[in-house]
């Protein structure tokens, strides 16, 4: 999906998620290509607070994205 579609999808997920779920997980937008998505997640893990939704654009070669459920405090 496009970045804008991914943002809309993320907002819809957040709207329908419980507050408890939001304390356990982050919903992040990542590149749809597996290798690019894994690279983005690896960088995200190092400093989650320094990443914005827009950050994923720099990791995508084809402008295709997806919403990923990321467990907070993963080691």
Secondary structure, 3 states (H helix, E strand, C coil): CCHHHHHHHHHHHHHHCCHHHHHHEEEEEEECCHHHHHHHHHHHHHCHHHCCHHHHHHHCCCCCEEEEEEECCCC
